[in-house]
Amino acid sequence: MKIYLAQKIRDACSTIRARILRRTNRRQRQQRQASAQRAATPGVVRKTQVEGWIGQQLNQWDGQEKKLVLQDWEKRWHAENRRLGRAIRLGEDPGVVG
């Protein structure tokens, strides 16, 4: 009888121990997944890439660089049109055949 009762107690203790370990591991795994999901959302990835490209945090960017990029693009666009002999008509898209 004593042996049977002692075995039941050991089994119960091992079951409780396993459940506690499973619960702890599950909770830790969920926390790791949640933090990984927050860090890897498309918006966060995009913001990180933009901040790396402009060299500063996005909320500190004043937009001056954007104007410079637009001016540079317009210069290249006009130069390419002159090289190809296209007539530049303001307000129209030269790529559209009409």
ABEGO torsion letter per residue (X at the ends): XAAAAAAAAAAAAAAAAAAAAAAAAAAAAAAAAAAAAAAABAAAAAAAAAAAAAGBBAAABAGAAAAAAAAAAAAAAAAAAAAAGBBBBBGBBAABBX
